Amino acid sequence: MRLDVLVFGGGAAGLWCLDRLRRAGYHAILLESKALGSGQTIQSQGIIHGGGKYALRGVRDFDAVRATRSMPERWRRSLVGEIEPALAGTQLVSTKCHLWLPRGSVIARLQSLGFMSFLANAGLLATRPVKVSKSAWPEALRDSALAVYSLAEPVIATGSLLKALAALNKGFIFLYDGEALQFAADGVRVGDVLLQPRAMVLAAGVGNGELLSKACTNADLMQSRPLGMVLLRGELPPLFGHCIVGGKTRLTITAPVPGIWQIGGEIAERLANENNLEAARAAVLVEIRRWLPGLDLTRAKIAIYRAVRAEARTAASRRPSGVHANRVAPGMVVAWPTKLSMVPVLADEVFGILQFDLKAPEGYDEIPPWPTPAVARYPWEEAEWFAVN
């Protein structure tokens, strides 16, 4: 089967790349070995970062800040259908996030005296952080915060994003058996089917490592960052934001559905290699009670799920500042967006690289009758829950 481009990976990155290529007239299909978004996309908190929390880390991360500062507006235009891909079917969970400085921290108190003004005036953020009057603070912060700021960073339901992108590219997304995949001199074999793409895009997140190995190219291009993400369930008020202490994001909390909190940030990195789940849950509750002392957890339940963030390898395994798209062989590009918000930029970079190999679209063969993958389930739909008390 001849085609222009074969995309591997049905997460946000792969789907956006597929859409970008098809809109340009190329015959492209996508292969996913599990479910759409399984892994990073469905596990993410859905925040379209504009550089807010990264700017707080200090000058070493200013490249990351500048790379993400224009993303909220670009996503907003897609979400309302002003630009392609038109993602009007994507659920917008919140139009903004908050940064809050907690009580009980001397460092946070010093930070509140002028650091936010510095960020606003240094041109590091797409939108200025707006100090929120106490009467308008989110309910969860009223007894816990020293100062609260608002940032125009939207939060989306990632499952609905996957559905929207899949709907735009219906008939070009297929489920395949990863064990049956072989890279050969005459193309890519999946069982009895021979695919002969002019170019390939590896956008399978952590799966890129295995794909690179099978393709006999340099597989040492990826690093993985494990996380221990936290879920709370109970009578919890809506909250979308970051708890900032000393330039670090101690907690990042979103409320993807009523009554559930998804918690990342520094706590998720601390729990990454904690194998004692009981100890991990205890550490989480200490942290939550420290920074949100007014939160009632009497009837709450807690869960922890493992996540792995795949990204381009860097010196000393530091966080990459932006997207990574690398032409590892003629007609083969490997790609990692680093952050959900950067997916549109990644798709543009991949498209630009492929122009050297593809030039114009060519003819193609009929697609074989393959099954299509479903959208992955959210972490809270599969979690094992434990009572807080």
C-alpha positions as CSV (number, residue, x, y, z in Angstrom):
1,M,0.0,0.0,0.0
2,R,1.6,3.3,-1.2
3,L,1.0,6.5,0.8
4,D,2.7,9.8,1.5
5,V,3.1,9.7,5.3
6,L,2.7,7.1,8.0
7,V,2.3,8.6,11.5
8,F,2.8,6.5,14.6
9,G,1.2,7.4,17.9
10,G,-2.5,8.4,18.5
11,G,-1.9,11.0,21.2
12,A,-2.3,14.7,20.8
13,A,1.0,15.1,19.0
14,G,0.4,12.3,16.4
15,L,-3.2,13.3,15.7
16,W,-2.2,17.0,15.2
17,C,0.6,16.0,12.9
18,L,-1.8,13.8,10.9
19,D,-4.3,16.6,10.6
20,R,-1.6,19.1,9.5
21,L,-0.4,16.8,6.8
22,R,-3.9,15.9,5.5
23,R,-4.9,19.6,5.4
24,A,-1.9,20.2,3.1
25,G,-3.2,17.5,0.7
26,Y,-0.9,14.6,1.7
27,H,-2.3,11.1,1.9
28,A,-1.4,10.2,5.5
29,I,-2.6,7.6,7.9
30,L,-2.0,7.1,11.6
31,L,-1.3,3.9,13.5
32,E,-2.0,3.4,17.2
33,S,-1.2,0.2,19.1
34,K,-3.4,0.8,22.1
35,A,-6.0,3.5,22.5
36,L,-6.0,7.1,21.4
37,G,-4.1,9.2,24.0
38,S,-3.1,6.2,26.1
39,G,-0.2,7.4,28.2
40,Q,0.8,11.0,28.2
41,T,-2.2,12.8,26.6
42,I,-5.0,11.2,28.6
43,Q,-2.9,11.4,31.8
44,S,-2.1,15.1,31.5
45,Q,-3.9,17.8,33.4
46,G,-5.0,19.6,30.2
47,I,-3.4,22.9,31.0
48,I,-2.5,25.1,28.0
49,H,0.5,26.7,29.6
50,G,1.6,30.2,28.6
51,G,4.8,30.2,30.6
52,G,3.4,31.2,34.0
53,K,4.7,28.6,36.3
54,Y,8.0,28.2,34.3
55,A,8.9,31.8,34.7
56,L,8.9,31.3,38.4
57,R,11.8,28.9,38.3
58,G,14.4,31.5,37.4
59,V,16.4,32.6,34.4
60,R,17.5,29.0,33.5
61,D,14.0,28.3,32.3
62,F,13.3,31.6,30.4
63,D,13.7,29.7,27.1
64,A,10.8,27.5,28.1
65,V,8.8,30.5,29.1
66,R,9.3,32.3,25.8
67,A,8.5,29.1,23.8
68,T,5.1,28.7,25.4
69,R,4.0,32.3,25.9
70,S,1.9,32.4,22.6
71,M,0.3,29.1,23.0
72,P,-2.9,30.0,25.0
73,E,-4.0,32.4,22.3
74,R,-3.3,30.0,19.5
75,W,-5.3,27.2,21.2
76,R,-8.1,29.6,22.0
77,R,-8.5,30.4,18.2
78,S,-8.6,26.7,17.4
79,L,-11.1,26.0,20.2
80,V,-13.5,28.5,18.8
81,G,-12.9,27.5,15.2
82,E,-11.1,30.7,14.0
83,I,-8.1,28.7,12.7
84,E,-7.5,25.0,11.8
85,P,-7.7,22.5,13.2
86,A,-11.2,23.7,14.3
87,L,-11.6,22.1,17.7
88,A,-15.0,23.4,18.7
89,G,-15.9,20.0,20.1
90,T,-13.2,20.2,22.7
91,Q,-14.5,20.7,26.2
92,L,-13.1,23.8,27.9
93,V,-12.9,23.0,31.6
94,S,-11.6,26.3,32.7
95,T,-10.7,29.6,31.0
96,K,-7.9,30.4,33.4
97,C,-5.5,29.1,36.0
98,H,-4.5,30.7,39.3
99,L,-1.1,31.1,40.9
100,W,-1.3,31.2,44.7
101,L,1.2,32.0,47.4
102,P,0.3,30.0,50.5
103,R,0.2,31.3,54.1
104,G,2.8,29.9,56.5
105,S,5.7,30.4,54.1
106,V,8.3,33.1,54.7
107,I,9.6,32.6,51.2
108,A,6.1,33.0,49.7
109,R,5.6,36.2,51.7
110,L,8.8,37.7,50.3
111,Q,7.8,36.5,46.8
112,S,4.5,38.3,47.1
113,L,6.2,41.6,47.6
114,G,7.2,42.1,44.0
115,F,8.2,39.0,42.0
116,M,4.9,38.9,40.1
117,S,5.4,42.5,39.0
118,F,8.9,41.5,37.8
119,L,7.5,38.7,35.7
120,A,4.8,41.0,34.2
121,N,7.3,43.7,33.3
122,A,10.0,41.4,32.0
123,G,7.9,40.4,29.0
124,L,8.1,36.7,30.0
125,L,4.3,36.0,29.9
126,A,1.8,36.3,27.1
127,T,-0.7,37.8,29.5
128,R,0.1,39.7,32.7
129,P,-0.7,37.9,36.0
130,V,-3.7,39.7,37.5
131,K,-3.9,40.0,41.3
132,V,-7.3,38.7,42.4
133,S,-9.2,40.4,45.1
134,K,-9.8,38.2,48.1
135,S,-13.6,38.3,47.6
136,A,-13.0,36.5,44.2
137,W,-10.6,33.9,45.4
138,P,-11.5,30.3,44.6
139,E,-13.3,28.7,47.5
140,A,-10.4,26.3,48.3
141,L,-7.9,29.1,48.7
142,R,-9.9,31.5,51.0
143,D,-8.4,30.1,54.2
144,S,-5.1,29.0,52.8
145,A,-3.6,31.7,50.5
146,L,-1.5,34.8,51.1
147,A,-2.0,36.1,47.6
148,V,-3.8,34.9,44.4
149,Y,-3.1,35.8,40.8
150,S,-5.0,34.8,37.7
151,L,-3.4,33.8,34.4
152,A,-5.2,33.4,31.1
153,E,-4.2,29.7,30.6
154,P,-7.2,27.5,29.6
155,V,-7.7,23.9,30.8
156,I,-9.2,21.4,28.4
157,A,-10.6,17.9,28.8
158,T,-8.0,15.9,26.9
159,G,-10.3,13.1,26.0
160,S,-12.6,15.5,24.2
161,L,-9.5,16.9,22.3
162,L,-8.7,13.4,21.1
163,K,-12.2,12.9,20.0
164,A,-12.3,16.2,18.1
165,L,-9.0,15.5,16.3
166,A,-10.1,11.9,15.5
167,A,-13.4,13.1,14.1
168,L,-11.6,15.5,11.7
169,N,-9.5,12.6,10.4
170,K,-12.0,9.8,10.5
171,G,-11.1,6.9,8.2
172,F,-7.4,7.6,8.4
173,I,-6.7,6.3,12.0
174,F,-6.1,2.6,12.6
175,L,-5.4,0.2,15.4
176,Y,-2.4,-2.1,14.8
177,D,-0.6,-4.9,16.6
178,G,2.7,-3.6,17.8
179,E,4.2,-7.1,18.1
180,A,3.5,-7.6,14.4
181,L,5.3,-4.5,13.2
182,Q,8.5,-4.8,11.2
183,F,10.6,-2.2,9.4
184,A,11.9,-3.7,6.2
185,A,13.8,-2.5,3.1
186,D,10.6,-2.3,1.1
187,G,8.5,-0.5,3.7
188,V,6.8,-1.3,6.9
189,R,5.1,-4.6,7.5
190,V,2.2,-5.0,9.9
191,G,1.3,-8.7,9.8
192,D,0.4,-9.4,6.2
193,V,0.0,-5.8,5.2
194,L,2.9,-4.0,3.5
195,L,2.9,-0.2,3.9
196,Q,5.1,1.8,1.6
197,P,5.2,5.4,2.9
198,R,7.4,8.1,1.4
199,A,7.9,9.4,4.9
200,M,7.2,8.5,8.5
201,V,6.6,10.4,11.7
202,L,7.3,8.8,15.1
203,A,5.1,10.6,17.6
204,A,4.4,7.8,20.0
205,G,5.7,9.4,23.2
206,V,7.6,6.8,25.2
207,G,6.9,4.3,22.4
208,N,9.3,6.2,20.2
209,G,12.2,4.4,21.9
210,E,11.0,1.0,20.7
211,L,10.1,2.3,17.2
212,L,13.6,3.7,16.8
213,S,15.1,0.4,17.8
214,K,13.0,-1.5,15.3
215,A,13.9,1.0,12.6
216,C,17.6,0.4,13.4
217,T,18.3,4.0,14.0
218,N,19.7,5.8,17.1
219,A,17.3,4.9,19.9
220,D,19.3,7.0,22.4
221,L,17.4,10.2,21.6
222,M,14.8,9.9,24.3
223,Q,14.7,10.4,28.1
224,S,11.8,9.6,30.3
225,R,10.7,11.4,33.4
226,P,8.5,9.3,35.8
227,L,5.8,10.9,37.8
228,G,3.5,9.8,40.7
229,M,0.3,11.7,39.9
230,V,-2.3,12.1,42.6
231,L,-6.1,12.0,42.5
232,L,-8.5,13.2,45.2
233,R,-12.2,12.5,45.2
234,G,-14.9,13.9,47.5
235,E,-16.7,17.1,48.2
236,L,-14.0,19.3,46.6
237,P,-14.6,22.8,45.2
238,P,-13.3,23.6,41.7
239,L,-9.7,24.6,41.6
240,F,-7.3,25.2,38.7
241,G,-3.9,26.5,39.6
242,H,-0.4,26.3,41.0
243,C,0.8,26.6,44.6
244,I,4.1,28.5,44.3
245,V,6.8,28.5,47.1
246,G,10.3,29.9,46.4
247,G,9.8,29.7,42.6
248,K,8.8,26.1,42.7
249,T,5.4,24.6,41.9
250,R,4.7,22.6,45.0
251,L,1.2,21.6,43.8
252,T,-0.6,21.9,40.4
253,I,-4.3,21.2,40.9
254,T,-7.0,20.9,38.3
255,A,-10.6,19.7,38.7
256,P,-11.3,17.8,35.4
257,V,-14.8,16.7,36.6
258,P,-16.9,17.8,39.6
259,G,-15.6,16.3,42.8
260,I,-12.2,15.2,41.5
261,W,-8.9,16.8,41.8
262,Q,-5.9,15.9,39.6
263,I,-2.6,16.9,41.3
264,G,0.8,17.2,39.8
265,G,3.8,19.6,40.3
266,E,6.8,19.0,42.6
267,I,4.8,16.4,44.6
268,A,4.5,14.2,41.5
269,E,8.2,14.3,40.9
270,R,8.9,13.4,44.5
271,L,6.6,10.4,44.3
272,A,8.0,9.1,41.0
273,N,10.2,6.4,42.5
274,E,8.2,5.7,45.8
275,N,7.2,2.1,45.7
276,N,5.5,2.1,49.0
277,L,2.1,3.5,48.0
278,E,0.9,3.8,51.6
279,A,3.9,6.0,52.3
280,A,3.3,7.9,49.1
281,R,-0.3,8.7,50.0
282,A,0.8,9.8,53.5
283,A,3.4,12.2,52.0
284,V,0.7,13.7,49.6
285,L,-1.7,14.4,52.5
286,V,1.1,16.1,54.5
287,E,1.8,18.3,51.5
288,I,-1.9,19.1,50.8
289,R,-2.6,19.9,54.5
290,R,0.4,22.1,54.6
291,W,-0.5,24.3,51.7
292,L,-4.3,24.0,51.9
293,P,-4.9,23.8,55.6
294,G,-8.6,24.9,55.3
295,L,-9.5,22.0,53.0
296,D,-12.0,19.5,54.4
297,L,-10.9,15.9,53.6
298,T,-13.2,14.2,56.1
299,R,-14.9,12.0,53.5
300,A,-12.3,12.2,50.7
301,K,-10.6,9.4,48.9
302,I,-7.1,9.3,47.4
303,A,-5.4,7.5,44.5
304,I,-2.0,7.6,42.9
305,Y,-1.2,6.6,39.3
306,R,2.1,6.2,37.5
307,A,2.8,8.4,34.5
308,V,5.9,8.7,32.3
309,R,6.7,11.8,30.5
310,A,8.8,11.1,27.3
311,E,10.9,13.9,25.9
312,A,14.1,14.5,23.9
313,R,17.3,13.7,25.6
314,T,19.2,16.6,27.0
315,A,22.5,17.2,28.8
316,A,22.3,16.0,32.4
317,S,18.7,15.0,31.7
318,R,17.4,18.5,32.1
319,R,13.9,19.4,31.0
320,P,13.9,20.4,27.3
321,S,12.9,24.0,26.8
322,G,10.7,23.5,23.7
323,V,9.5,20.9,21.2
324,H,11.9,18.4,19.6
325,A,11.5,17.2,16.0
326,N,14.6,15.4,14.5
327,R,15.1,14.0,11.0
328,V,16.8,10.7,12.1
329,A,16.9,9.2,8.5
330,P,15.7,10.2,5.1
331,G,12.0,10.4,5.3
332,M,11.8,9.7,9.0
333,V,11.1,12.2,11.8
334,V,11.0,11.6,15.5
335,A,9.0,14.1,17.6
336,W,8.2,15.0,21.2
337,P,6.2,18.1,22.1
338,T,7.5,18.3,25.7
339,K,4.2,19.8,26.8
340,L,0.6,19.5,25.6
341,S,0.4,23.2,24.9
342,M,3.3,23.0,22.4
343,V,1.7,20.3,20.2
344,P,0.7,22.9,17.4
345,V,4.3,24.1,17.2
346,L,5.6,20.5,17.0
347,A,3.2,19.7,14.1
348,D,4.4,22.8,12.2
349,E,8.1,21.8,12.7
350,V,7.4,18.2,11.6
351,F,5.6,19.5,8.5
352,G,8.5,21.8,7.7
353,I,11.1,19.0,8.0
354,L,9.1,16.6,5.8
355,Q,8.9,19.2,3.0
356,F,12.6,18.3,2.2
357,D,11.5,14.6,1.5
358,L,8.0,14.9,0.3
359,K,7.8,18.0,-2.0
360,A,4.3,17.5,-3.4
361,P,1.6,14.9,-2.6
362,E,1.6,11.8,-4.8
363,G,-0.8,9.0,-5.6
364,Y,-1.8,6.4,-3.1
365,D,-3.5,3.0,-2.8
366,E,-6.8,2.0,-1.1
367,I,-6.6,1.6,2.7
368,P,-7.1,-2.0,3.9
369,P,-10.0,-2.8,6.3
370,W,-8.4,-2.2,9.7
371,P,-10.1,-1.6,13.0
372,T,-10.0,1.8,14.6
373,P,-8.8,2.6,18.2
374,A,-11.1,3.9,20.9
375,V,-10.2,6.9,23.1
376,A,-8.3,5.9,26.2
377,R,-10.0,6.1,29.6
378,Y,-9.1,8.8,32.1
379,P,-6.9,7.9,35.1
380,W,-9.7,8.5,37.6
381,E,-11.9,6.0,35.8
382,E,-9.4,3.2,36.4
383,A,-7.8,4.2,39.7
384,E,-7.8,2.2,42.9
385,W,-9.2,4.6,45.6
386,F,-8.3,4.6,49.4
387,A,-10.0,6.5,52.2
388,V,-8.1,9.5,53.4
389,N,-9.0,8.9,57.0
